[in-house]
Amino acid sequence: MTALVLIHAYPLSGAMWAHEVRTLRDAADPIIAPSLPGFGGTAVPRGDASMDDYADSVVDAMDAAKIERAAVAGISLGGYVAFALWRRHPDRVERLFLADTRAEADTEDARDKRLRLAALIRERGIEALLKTPPPWLRKGSPHWDPLLKMIRGQTPDGVAQGSVAMAYRPDSRPDLPTIDVPTAVVVGDEDEITPLPLAQAMSEAIPNATLSIIPGAGHIANLEAPTAFESALRAWLRRTA
């Protein structure tokens, strides 16, 4: 059976995948959902982490679980890490699932905003991130309180490092045509951060990729529409290599 690696969104942790870890045991084994360095109680790197550092940490988690090659699913930040994993360790990737993410690097304006956010979090703590709820936290969602609890459990410097890593991530569009493993691109139809047109462009650039749209979901589609998201994961895991 295929091993499954789940890479979390920002500024969350591997705990966001609790539903998938619990329900997909009949479709993949083993399943791991590591928390990236500085998230979920893991040690905060001494210097600012990069996407490459995060990708290497996923490989370390795979090694610890004795997983040689796996189906890799990333959401949001996890998608950026999945791209880095593909560039650095393609032999460890059996298939890719890219959810609510984008291949493009940040614009100069977006990069500046991420760097300012990192500085603010370091100065004022996690609450600085939540003072004005970002668009990926939809207050009407029943998952609002659990998400807040997960975010407030993070280390400020780890979250700040994540913002810096995203600010300086490379453009992954040149890598898309090189992806030669079964790939699914998934997006919530109400995702304002990585909207449908970006997902469509990404799926068209990856050979033989599929595109799934999750109705009624925003940027954290697996929490907002778990049943539809799980169905997309299962269809991807069943695809012939």
Backbone as JSON, one array per atom type, in Angstrom:
{
  "sequence": "MTALVLIHAYPLSGAMWAHEVRTLRDAADPIIAPSLPGFGGTAVPRGDASMDDYADSVVDAMDAAKIERAAVAGISLGGYVAFALWRRHPDRVERLFLADTRAEADTEDARDKRLRLAALIRERGIEALLKTPPPWLRKGSPHWDPLLKMIRGQTPDGVAQGSVAMAYRPDSRPDLPTIDVPTAVVVGDEDEITPLPLAQAMSEAIPNATLSIIPGAGHIANLEAPTAFESALRAWLRRTA",
  "N": [[0.85, -1.2, 0.0], [0.41, 2.28, -0.65], [2.46, 4.73, 0.9], [1.66, 7.71, 2.72], [2.25, 11.14, 2.93], [1.48, 14.04, 4.63], [1.42, 17.49, 4.4], [1.31, 20.41, 6.23], [-0.66, 23.51, 6.43], [-0.02, 27.08, 6.71], [-0.64, 29.14, 9.52], [-0.32, 26.56, 10.87], [-0.22, 23.16, 12.02], [0.9, 19.72, 11.94], [-1.29, 18.62, 13.15], [-3.59, 19.49, 11.91], [-4.35, 17.63, 10.11], [-5.75, 15.59, 11.3], [-8.24, 14.32, 10.77], [-7.85, 13.14, 8.22], [-5.68, 11.43, 8.71], [-6.93, 9.64, 10.38], [-9.06, 8.55, 8.85], [-8.13, 7.56, 6.4], [-6.76, 5.18, 6.51], [-7.4, 2.83, 5.23], [-6.69, 3.32, 2.68], [-4.08, 4.19, 2.45], [-0.84, 3.5, 3.78], [2.13, 3.54, 5.64], [0.73, 6.52, 7.25], [1.84, 9.77, 7.64], [1.98, 12.94, 9.28], [3.87, 15.27, 9.56], [4.95, 18.02, 11.64], [6.24, 21.05, 10.5], [9.56, 22.47, 10.94], [9.64, 24.5, 13.81], [6.93, 24.66, 14.08], [3.97, 23.34, 15.68], [5.1, 22.6, 18.13], [7.65, 21.73, 17.55], [11.25, 22.11, 17.4], [12.45, 25.43, 17.04], [14.14, 26.67, 14.25], [17.53, 27.95, 14.31], [18.35, 29.99, 12.58], [16.6, 31.9, 10.06], [14.32, 29.75, 8.53], [14.1, 28.03, 5.37], [12.22, 27.16, 2.36], [13.53, 24.96, 1.32], [14.76, 23.95, 3.63], [12.47, 23.18, 5.05], [11.5, 21.2, 3.3], [13.57, 19.32, 3.48], [13.24, 18.59, 6.12], [10.88, 17.17, 5.98], [11.72, 14.94, 4.55], [13.44, 13.91, 6.48], [11.52, 13.16, 8.37], [10.22, 11.18, 6.91], [12.31, 9.34, 6.69], [12.61, 8.65, 9.37], [10.24, 7.31, 9.74], [10.7, 5.18, 8.19], [10.01, 5.34, 5.48], [10.46, 5.1, 2.15], [9.52, 6.07, -0.31], [6.76, 8.12, -1.21], [3.28, 9.07, -1.48], [2.66, 12.45, -1.7], [1.06, 15.05, -0.11], [0.22, 18.4, -0.02], [-0.98, 21.38, 1.5], [-1.64, 24.77, 0.91], [0.92, 26.52, 2.41], [2.07, 24.0, 2.69], [1.95, 23.08, 0.08], [3.88, 24.68, -1.17], [6.11, 23.63, 0.09], [5.98, 21.04, -0.88], [6.62, 21.47, -3.58], [9.31, 22.23, -3.27], [10.27, 19.86, -2.24], [9.94, 18.2, -4.44], [11.81, 19.36, -6.2], [14.22, 18.91, -4.82], [14.28, 16.28, -3.88], [13.2, 14.3, -5.78], [13.08, 11.57, -6.15], [11.9, 10.6, -3.89], [9.25, 11.04, -4.1], [6.21, 9.75, -4.9], [3.73, 10.47, -5.91], [1.81, 13.53, -6.31], [-0.14, 15.9, -4.52], [-1.67, 18.86, -4.65], [-2.97, 21.35, -2.9], [-5.0, 24.21, -2.58], [-2.95, 26.1, -3.16], [-0.14, 27.73, -4.79], [1.97, 28.11, -7.69], [3.44, 30.31, -8.34], [5.96, 32.72, -7.37], [6.06, 35.18, -4.7], [4.84, 38.49, -5.36], [6.62, 41.63, -5.35], [5.31, 43.38, -3.61], [3.69, 41.62, -2.1], [5.68, 40.12, -0.9], [6.92, 42.04, 0.72], [4.83, 42.52, 2.52], [4.66, 40.06, 3.85], [7.14, 40.02, 5.13], [6.91, 42.24, 6.79], [4.85, 41.31, 8.38], [6.11, 39.17, 9.67], [7.99, 40.55, 11.22], [6.24, 41.94, 12.88], [4.97, 39.87, 14.28], [7.12, 38.84, 15.7], [7.6, 40.97, 17.34], [5.18, 41.43, 18.74], [3.94, 39.02, 19.23], [1.83, 36.04, 18.71], [-0.82, 36.98, 18.67], [-0.76, 39.24, 17.14], [-1.02, 38.35, 14.59], [-3.63, 37.64, 14.52], [-5.19, 39.8, 15.07], [-6.46, 41.31, 13.05], [-8.49, 39.34, 11.39], [-7.17, 37.16, 8.98], [-7.9, 36.49, 5.47], [-7.87, 33.73, 5.1], [-8.86, 32.67, 7.35], [-11.97, 31.98, 8.04], [-14.49, 33.45, 9.66], [-17.12, 32.6, 9.97], [-17.01, 29.89, 9.81], [-17.4, 26.63, 11.28], [-15.05, 25.71, 12.16], [-13.58, 27.73, 13.16], [-12.94, 28.28, 15.95], [-11.38, 25.91, 16.7], [-9.25, 26.3, 14.9], [-8.19, 28.74, 15.76], [-7.28, 27.96, 18.3], [-5.28, 26.15, 17.58], [-3.5, 27.84, 16.22], [-2.82, 29.67, 18.2], [-1.33, 28.06, 19.79], [1.14, 27.96, 18.66], [4.67, 28.76, 18.31], [5.82, 32.05, 18.42], [8.22, 32.88, 17.02], [8.66, 30.73, 15.33], [6.41, 30.87, 13.65], [6.83, 33.39, 12.56], [9.17, 32.85, 11.13], [8.12, 31.14, 9.22], [6.61, 32.92, 7.69], [8.64, 34.48, 6.58], [9.99, 32.52, 5.1], [8.04, 31.89, 3.18], [7.92, 34.35, 1.91], [10.34, 34.49, 0.53], [10.3, 32.31, -1.14], [11.02, 30.38, -4.09], [10.04, 30.82, -7.58], [7.98, 28.38, -8.72], [6.95, 27.69, -11.15], [8.61, 27.0, -13.44], [9.19, 24.38, -12.8], [6.91, 22.89, -13.11], [6.33, 21.54, -15.66], [8.08, 19.42, -15.41], [7.1, 17.6, -13.66], [6.35, 14.37, -13.35], [4.76, 12.5, -12.15], [1.7, 11.0, -10.89], [-0.55, 13.58, -10.43], [-2.61, 15.73, -8.54], [-4.48, 18.68, -8.54], [-6.06, 20.77, -6.33], [-8.69, 22.89, -5.25], [-10.5, 25.14, -3.18], [-13.69, 26.43, -3.96], [-14.23, 28.92, -3.01], [-11.87, 30.05, -2.34], [-9.88, 32.71, -1.62], [-7.23, 33.34, -1.51], [-5.54, 31.65, -3.03], [-6.88, 31.49, -5.75], [-9.26, 29.93, -8.06], [-8.46, 30.41, -10.89], [-5.62, 30.38, -10.74], [-5.15, 27.8, -9.86], [-6.17, 26.39, -12.04], [-4.37, 27.16, -14.08], [-2.04, 26.03, -13.06], [-2.65, 23.28, -13.04], [-2.91, 22.84, -15.75], [-0.32, 23.16, -16.61], [1.08, 21.03, -15.6], [1.92, 17.86, -16.63], [-0.72, 15.71, -17.44], [-2.14, 16.24, -15.1], [-4.87, 16.35, -12.73], [-7.76, 18.34, -11.99], [-9.55, 19.39, -9.21], [-12.41, 20.88, -7.81], [-13.49, 22.15, -4.81], [-16.58, 22.48, -3.52], [-17.98, 25.2, -1.67], [-15.82, 25.68, -0.03], [-13.03, 27.42, 1.4], [-9.74, 28.64, 1.76], [-8.61, 26.71, 3.41], [-9.32, 23.96, 2.67], [-9.59, 21.26, 3.43], [-10.46, 21.3, 6.06], [-12.77, 22.78, 5.92], [-14.44, 21.49, 4.14], [-14.49, 18.56, 4.66], [-15.41, 16.01, 3.77], [-15.69, 16.12, 0.92], [-13.06, 16.82, 0.33], [-11.65, 14.61, 1.27], [-12.63, 12.72, -0.52], [-11.44, 13.61, -2.89], [-8.76, 13.16, -2.26], [-8.79, 10.34, -2.04], [-9.46, 9.58, -4.68], [-7.2, 10.46, -6.02], [-5.21, 8.86, -4.81], [-5.95, 6.44, -5.84], [-5.33, 6.58, -8.5], [-3.7, 5.3, -11.4], [-0.25, 4.83, -11.65]],
  "CA": [[0.0, 0.0, 0.0], [1.16, 3.53, -0.75], [2.65, 5.59, 2.07], [1.11, 9.05, 2.51], [2.83, 12.22, 3.72], [0.6, 15.2, 4.61], [2.18, 18.67, 4.8], [0.3, 21.34, 6.72], [-0.77, 24.92, 6.01], [0.47, 28.14, 7.6], [0.39, 28.86, 10.51], [-0.9, 25.46, 11.61], [0.72, 22.08, 12.33], [0.43, 18.44, 11.44], [-2.57, 18.28, 13.78], [-4.71, 19.86, 11.05], [-4.66, 16.46, 9.28], [-6.25, 14.51, 12.16], [-9.33, 13.59, 10.1], [-7.3, 12.32, 7.14], [-4.87, 10.36, 9.32], [-7.86, 8.68, 10.98], [-10.01, 7.92, 7.92], [-7.53, 7.06, 5.16], [-5.93, 4.01, 6.78], [-7.71, 1.78, 4.27], [-6.22, 3.74, 1.36], [-2.64, 4.45, 2.49], [-0.19, 3.06, 5.02], [1.74, 4.38, 6.78], [0.38, 7.93, 7.02], [2.48, 10.68, 8.59], [1.65, 14.35, 9.12], [4.86, 15.95, 10.4], [4.93, 19.47, 11.78], [7.47, 21.64, 9.98], [10.38, 23.06, 12.0], [9.1, 25.71, 14.4], [5.48, 24.54, 14.2], [3.47, 22.17, 16.38], [5.94, 22.22, 19.25], [8.99, 21.32, 17.12], [12.28, 23.11, 17.68], [12.53, 26.56, 16.11], [15.49, 26.78, 13.69], [18.29, 29.09, 14.83], [18.25, 31.06, 11.59], [15.34, 31.8, 9.31], [14.19, 28.55, 7.72], [13.72, 28.21, 3.97], [11.42, 26.06, 1.85], [14.41, 23.8, 1.22], [14.88, 23.4, 4.98], [11.22, 22.49, 5.36], [11.45, 19.97, 2.5], [14.52, 18.36, 4.06], [12.66, 18.09, 7.37], [9.9, 16.15, 5.6], [12.5, 13.74, 4.24], [13.88, 13.37, 7.77], [10.36, 12.48, 8.96], [10.04, 9.96, 6.13], [13.37, 8.4, 7.08], [12.3, 8.18, 10.72], [9.11, 6.37, 9.62], [11.14, 4.14, 7.26], [9.29, 5.51, 4.22], [11.4, 5.4, 1.08], [8.83, 6.84, -1.36], [5.41, 8.32, -0.71], [2.35, 10.06, -2.03], [2.88, 13.66, -0.92], [-0.04, 16.01, -0.22], [0.47, 19.65, 0.71], [-2.01, 22.42, 1.37], [-1.15, 26.13, 1.13], [2.36, 26.41, 2.66], [2.46, 22.63, 2.4], [2.16, 22.96, -1.36], [5.2, 25.25, -1.47], [7.1, 22.66, 0.56], [5.93, 19.92, -1.82], [7.41, 21.86, -4.74], [10.72, 22.15, -2.89], [10.56, 18.44, -2.11], [10.08, 17.68, -5.8], [13.09, 19.84, -6.75], [15.39, 18.4, -4.09], [14.21, 14.84, -3.61], [12.12, 13.74, -6.62], [13.04, 10.11, -6.01], [11.1, 10.26, -2.7], [7.86, 11.44, -4.36], [5.52, 8.79, -5.77], [2.66, 11.25, -6.53], [1.67, 14.85, -5.68], [-1.49, 16.46, -4.32], [-1.39, 20.27, -4.4], [-4.26, 21.91, -2.52], [-5.08, 25.6, -2.15], [-1.58, 26.61, -3.2], [0.19, 28.34, -6.07], [3.35, 27.89, -8.14], [4.12, 31.6, -8.49], [6.59, 33.38, -6.23], [5.37, 36.4, -4.29], [5.19, 39.77, -5.94], [7.4, 42.44, -4.42], [4.41, 43.89, -2.58], [3.31, 40.52, -1.22], [6.87, 39.77, -0.11], [7.08, 43.06, 1.76], [3.78, 42.3, 3.53], [5.04, 38.9, 4.66], [8.28, 40.4, 5.97], [6.39, 43.11, 7.85], [4.09, 40.46, 9.29], [7.08, 38.43, 10.48], [8.54, 41.48, 12.21], [5.18, 42.25, 13.83], [4.77, 38.69, 15.14], [8.27, 38.77, 16.62], [7.5, 42.07, 18.29], [3.95, 41.44, 19.54], [3.44, 37.68, 19.47], [0.87, 35.44, 17.79], [-2.05, 37.75, 18.57], [-0.61, 40.22, 16.05], [-1.5, 37.68, 13.38], [-5.08, 37.42, 14.62], [-5.89, 41.04, 15.39], [-7.36, 41.45, 11.92], [-8.51, 37.98, 10.85], [-6.79, 37.05, 7.58], [-8.97, 35.89, 4.67], [-7.88, 32.27, 5.15], [-9.61, 32.28, 8.55], [-13.33, 32.44, 7.81], [-15.08, 33.46, 11.0], [-18.38, 31.88, 10.0], [-16.78, 28.46, 9.76], [-17.42, 25.96, 12.59], [-13.67, 25.37, 12.5], [-12.93, 28.96, 13.61], [-12.36, 28.13, 17.29], [-10.25, 24.97, 16.69], [-8.12, 26.9, 14.2], [-7.6, 29.72, 16.66], [-6.56, 27.24, 19.34], [-4.06, 25.6, 16.98], [-2.59, 28.94, 15.91], [-2.32, 30.25, 19.46], [-0.38, 27.12, 20.37], [2.41, 28.01, 17.95], [5.74, 29.62, 18.8], [5.87, 33.24, 17.56], [9.36, 32.94, 16.1], [8.45, 29.72, 14.3], [5.42, 31.41, 12.72], [7.51, 34.47, 11.84], [10.08, 32.24, 10.15], [7.3, 30.64, 8.12], [6.26, 34.04, 6.83], [9.85, 34.84, 5.84], [10.24, 31.46, 4.12], [7.11, 32.07, 2.06], [8.28, 35.58, 1.2], [11.51, 34.27, -0.32], [10.22, 31.05, -1.88], [11.25, 30.58, -5.53], [8.98, 30.58, -8.54], [7.97, 26.96, -9.05], [6.35, 27.44, -12.47], [9.48, 26.24, -14.35], [9.24, 22.97, -12.41], [5.65, 22.19, -13.36], [6.39, 20.56, -16.75], [8.96, 18.29, -15.06], [6.41, 16.7, -12.73], [5.94, 13.22, -14.15], [4.07, 11.54, -11.28], [0.27, 11.34, -10.83], [-0.7, 14.83, -9.68], [-3.94, 16.33, -8.42], [-4.56, 20.06, -8.09], [-7.35, 20.9, -5.66], [-8.91, 24.26, -4.77], [-11.83, 25.49, -2.72], [-14.26, 27.39, -4.92], [-14.29, 30.24, -2.38], [-10.51, 30.38, -1.92], [-9.51, 34.06, -2.05], [-5.78, 33.47, -1.47], [-5.06, 30.97, -4.23], [-8.17, 31.25, -6.4], [-9.41, 28.93, -9.12], [-7.63, 30.61, -12.1], [-4.25, 29.95, -10.48], [-5.18, 26.33, -9.83], [-6.35, 25.92, -13.42], [-3.1, 27.34, -14.8], [-1.08, 25.06, -12.53], [-3.01, 21.93, -13.51], [-2.65, 22.77, -17.19], [1.12, 23.13, -16.85], [1.61, 19.76, -15.11], [1.42, 16.81, -17.53], [-1.74, 14.75, -16.99], [-2.7, 16.56, -13.78], [-6.31, 16.52, -12.63], [-8.19, 19.51, -11.21], [-10.79, 19.19, -8.45], [-12.9, 22.08, -7.16], [-14.24, 21.76, -3.62], [-17.66, 23.46, -3.3], [-18.21, 25.75, -0.34], [-14.58, 25.7, 0.76], [-12.09, 28.49, 1.17], [-8.32, 28.33, 1.6], [-8.26, 25.51, 4.18], [-10.44, 23.16, 2.16], [-9.79, 19.98, 4.11], [-11.21, 21.54, 7.29], [-14.07, 23.38, 5.63], [-15.27, 20.52, 3.41], [-13.68, 17.35, 4.83], [-15.88, 14.85, 2.99], [-15.29, 16.32, -0.48], [-11.6, 16.81, 0.26], [-11.23, 13.21, 1.41], [-12.94, 12.04, -1.79], [-10.4, 13.99, -3.85], [-7.56, 12.42, -1.88], [-8.96, 8.92, -2.38], [-9.38, 9.43, -6.13], [-5.79, 10.63, -6.38], [-4.46, 7.69, -4.37], [-6.31, 5.29, -6.68], [-4.87, 6.75, -9.89], [-2.6, 4.43, -11.85], [1.01, 5.57, -11.86]],
  "C": [[0.89, 1.25, 0.0], [1.28, 4.24, 0.59], [2.16, 6.99, 1.73], [1.75, 10.03, 3.47], [1.96, 13.45, 3.54], [1.35, 16.41, 5.17], [1.21, 19.83, 5.05], [0.4, 22.76, 6.16], [-0.14, 25.83, 7.07], [-0.73, 28.83, 8.25], [-0.06, 27.73, 11.44], [0.16, 24.41, 11.92], [0.17, 20.8, 11.75], [-0.9, 18.02, 12.03], [-3.77, 18.62, 12.9], [-5.17, 18.67, 10.19], [-5.28, 15.32, 10.1], [-7.33, 13.68, 11.48], [-8.76, 12.64, 9.05], [-6.46, 11.16, 7.68], [-5.78, 9.25, 9.86], [-8.64, 7.9, 9.92], [-9.38, 7.28, 6.69], [-6.67, 5.82, 5.35], [-6.2, 2.87, 5.81], [-7.17, 2.09, 2.88], [-4.71, 3.97, 1.3], [-2.08, 3.98, 3.83], [1.31, 2.92, 4.77], [1.33, 5.78, 6.32], [1.11, 8.76, 8.08], [2.1, 12.11, 8.25], [2.61, 15.15, 9.99], [4.58, 17.45, 10.5], [6.27, 20.01, 11.3], [8.26, 22.28, 11.11], [9.82, 24.4, 12.49], [7.61, 25.7, 14.59], [5.13, 23.3, 15.02], [4.37, 21.69, 17.51], [7.32, 21.73, 18.85], [9.98, 22.45, 17.39], [12.3, 24.2, 16.61], [13.96, 26.64, 15.57], [16.21, 28.03, 14.2], [18.29, 30.27, 13.87], [16.94, 30.9, 10.84], [15.35, 30.57, 8.41], [13.8, 28.92, 6.3], [12.8, 27.06, 3.55], [12.26, 24.8, 1.7], [14.6, 23.14, 2.58], [13.63, 22.62, 5.37], [11.13, 21.17, 4.59], [12.39, 18.92, 3.06], [13.98, 17.78, 5.36], [11.6, 17.03, 7.09], [10.61, 14.85, 5.26], [13.02, 13.09, 5.52], [12.74, 12.6, 8.44], [10.06, 11.18, 8.23], [11.08, 8.91, 6.53], [13.07, 7.8, 8.45], [11.18, 7.15, 10.7], [9.43, 5.22, 8.68], [10.31, 4.14, 5.97], [10.29, 5.93, 3.14], [10.78, 6.34, 0.04], [7.37, 6.95, -0.96], [4.58, 9.2, -1.63], [2.44, 11.28, -1.12], [1.75, 14.65, -1.19], [0.29, 17.24, 0.61], [-0.64, 20.63, 0.47], [-1.41, 23.76, 1.73], [0.38, 26.11, 1.27], [2.86, 25.01, 2.35], [2.68, 22.36, 0.93], [3.51, 23.54, -1.77], [6.3, 24.29, -1.06], [7.14, 21.46, -0.38], [6.71, 20.23, -3.09], [8.91, 21.76, -4.44], [11.16, 20.69, -2.76], [10.77, 17.82, -3.5], [11.42, 18.12, -6.42], [14.28, 19.13, -6.13], [15.44, 16.88, -3.97], [13.14, 14.16, -4.48], [11.99, 12.22, -6.49], [12.22, 9.66, -4.81], [9.6, 10.49, -2.93], [7.22, 10.47, -5.36], [4.35, 9.45, -6.52], [2.5, 12.53, -5.72], [0.21, 15.28, -5.64], [-1.28, 17.89, -3.84], [-2.71, 21.0, -4.16], [-4.13, 23.35, -2.07], [-3.68, 26.22, -2.07], [-1.33, 27.24, -4.57], [1.65, 28.06, -6.41], [4.14, 29.19, -8.18], [4.84, 32.02, -7.21], [5.77, 34.6, -5.86], [5.77, 37.58, -5.16], [6.0, 40.55, -4.91], [6.52, 42.97, -3.28], [4.02, 42.8, -1.6], [4.48, 40.1, -0.34], [7.07, 40.76, 1.02], [6.05, 42.87, 2.88], [4.13, 41.12, 4.42], [6.18, 39.25, 5.61], [7.84, 41.32, 7.1], [5.6, 42.31, 8.87], [5.03, 39.69, 10.22], [7.65, 39.33, 11.58], [7.5, 41.79, 13.29], [4.95, 41.09, 14.8], [5.91, 38.58, 16.14], [8.19, 39.85, 17.7], [6.32, 41.89, 19.25], [3.36, 40.06, 19.81], [2.36, 37.25, 18.48], [-0.39, 36.29, 17.62], [-1.98, 38.82, 17.49], [-1.13, 39.65, 14.74], [-3.02, 37.63, 13.35], [-5.87, 38.69, 14.87], [-6.89, 41.4, 14.3], [-7.41, 40.1, 11.23], [-8.17, 37.95, 9.37], [-7.87, 36.33, 6.79], [-8.97, 34.37, 4.66], [-8.5, 31.76, 6.44], [-11.03, 32.83, 8.42], [-14.13, 32.31, 9.1], [-16.4, 32.7, 11.07], [-18.23, 30.38, 10.05], [-16.86, 27.84, 11.17], [-16.02, 25.59, 13.06], [-12.9, 26.59, 13.02], [-12.23, 28.77, 14.94], [-11.22, 27.11, 17.32], [-9.02, 25.54, 15.98], [-7.41, 27.92, 15.08], [-6.76, 29.04, 17.73], [-5.24, 26.69, 18.8], [-3.04, 26.7, 16.72], [-1.99, 29.51, 17.19], [-1.36, 29.31, 20.18], [0.98, 27.14, 19.71], [3.41, 28.94, 18.65], [5.86, 30.84, 17.88], [7.03, 33.24, 16.56], [9.24, 31.9, 15.0], [7.48, 30.21, 13.23], [6.03, 32.54, 11.9], [8.45, 33.9, 10.78], [9.3, 31.69, 8.95], [6.92, 31.74, 7.15], [7.45, 34.47, 5.98], [10.14, 33.79, 4.75], [9.31, 31.58, 2.92], [7.46, 33.3, 1.24], [9.39, 35.34, 0.18], [11.45, 32.96, -1.1], [10.42, 31.32, -3.38], [9.98, 30.39, -6.35], [9.04, 29.11, -8.95], [7.38, 26.67, -10.43], [7.29, 26.71, -13.43], [9.54, 24.75, -14.03], [8.0, 22.19, -12.83], [5.73, 21.19, -14.51], [7.25, 19.34, -16.45], [8.27, 17.27, -14.17], [5.79, 15.55, -13.52], [5.34, 12.11, -13.3], [2.59, 11.93, -11.24], [0.03, 12.53, -9.89], [-2.14, 15.31, -9.7], [-3.78, 17.76, -7.91], [-5.97, 20.27, -7.55], [-7.5, 22.31, -5.12], [-10.34, 24.41, -4.27], [-12.42, 26.55, -3.63], [-14.42, 28.78, -4.33], [-12.92, 30.68, -1.85], [-10.12, 31.74, -2.49], [-7.99, 34.24, -2.14], [-5.14, 32.85, -2.7], [-6.28, 30.55, -5.05], [-8.09, 30.3, -7.6], [-8.54, 29.19, -10.35], [-6.17, 30.18, -11.91], [-4.16, 28.43, -10.46], [-5.33, 25.76, -11.23], [-5.05, 26.03, -14.21], [-2.07, 26.31, -14.35], [-1.38, 23.66, -13.06], [-2.74, 21.77, -15.0], [-1.16, 22.65, -17.5], [1.78, 21.83, -16.41], [1.06, 18.64, -15.99], [0.45, 15.86, -16.83], [-2.27, 15.02, -15.59], [-4.22, 16.64, -13.85], [-6.6, 17.75, -11.78], [-9.51, 19.19, -10.54], [-11.14, 20.49, -7.74], [-13.8, 21.66, -6.01], [-15.32, 22.81, -3.34], [-17.74, 23.91, -1.85], [-16.99, 25.82, 0.55], [-13.73, 26.91, 0.4], [-10.68, 27.96, 1.08], [-7.86, 27.12, 2.4], [-9.32, 24.46, 3.89], [-10.64, 21.87, 2.93], [-10.56, 20.13, 5.41], [-12.61, 22.06, 7.01], [-15.01, 22.43, 4.89], [-14.57, 19.16, 3.47], [-14.12, 16.17, 3.98], [-15.46, 14.96, 1.54], [-13.78, 16.26, -0.63], [-11.07, 15.38, 0.37], [-11.5, 12.44, 0.12], [-11.89, 12.35, -2.84], [-9.09, 13.27, -3.55], [-7.65, 10.95, -2.29], [-8.86, 8.7, -3.89], [-7.94, 9.55, -6.62], [-4.96, 9.41, -5.99], [-4.76, 6.46, -5.22], [-5.76, 5.39, -8.09], [-3.69, 5.85, -10.21], [-1.37, 5.29, -12.11], [1.38, 5.55, -13.33]]
}
